[in-house]
């Protein structure tokens, strides 16, 4: 009976340690996600400031217009 109690206590300790490890991992993941969101916002602001926020389709269309103008000699 005492041995069974000891084994149960050990099991509880192991589960507590595993739960704490998972909590720490989740906290780290949340911090990393927050950091990525902040970096993304800064990047978007920089792109807006530098006027680079166009989609690839918009860039392609602008390139086509400029190329057409150059080919026409204008």
N, C-alpha and C positions, 0 to 999 in steps of 0.2 A: 504494500500500500504506500509506504513512504517513497519507495523507488518510483512508483507511478506518479506521485505528486512531483517528485524532482524532475522526472521526464516532462511532465506537463509544464512546469515552470520554465524549463529549458526551451520547450517548443514556443511558449509565449514570448520569451526573450528573443528567440530567432525571428518570430513574426514581427515583433516590435522593431527590430533592427532593419528588417526588410522593408517595412512600411516607412521608416524614417529615410532609408536610402531612396525609395521611390519618391517621397515628398521632396527631398533635396534635388533629385533629378528633374522633377516637374518644375521646381522653382528655378533651376538653372535654365531649363528650356524656355520658361516664361520670360526670364531676363534676356535670353538670346533673341527671342521673338521681339520683345520691346526694342532692343537695340537695332535689329534689322528694320523695324518699322521707322525708327528715328532716322536711320541712314537713308532709307528710301525717301522719306519726306525731304531730307536735305538734298538728295540727288534730284528729285523732281523740281525743287525750288531752283537749284543751280541750272537745270535744263531750261526752265522757264525764263530765268534771267538771261541765259545765253541763247534763247530762242531755238532750242533744240527739241522742243516738245512735240514736234510733228510726228505723225505715224509714218511708217515706211511707205505706205501708199501715197501719203501727201508729199513725201520727199521725192518719190518716183515721178509723180505728176509734175512737180516743180522742175525736176531735172529734164523731163521730156519737153516742157515749154522752153526752157533755156536752150536746149540742144536744137530745137526747131528754129528758134530765133537766130542762133549761130549759123545754122545751115542755110537759112534764108538770107544771111548777110546783114542782118539788122542789128 
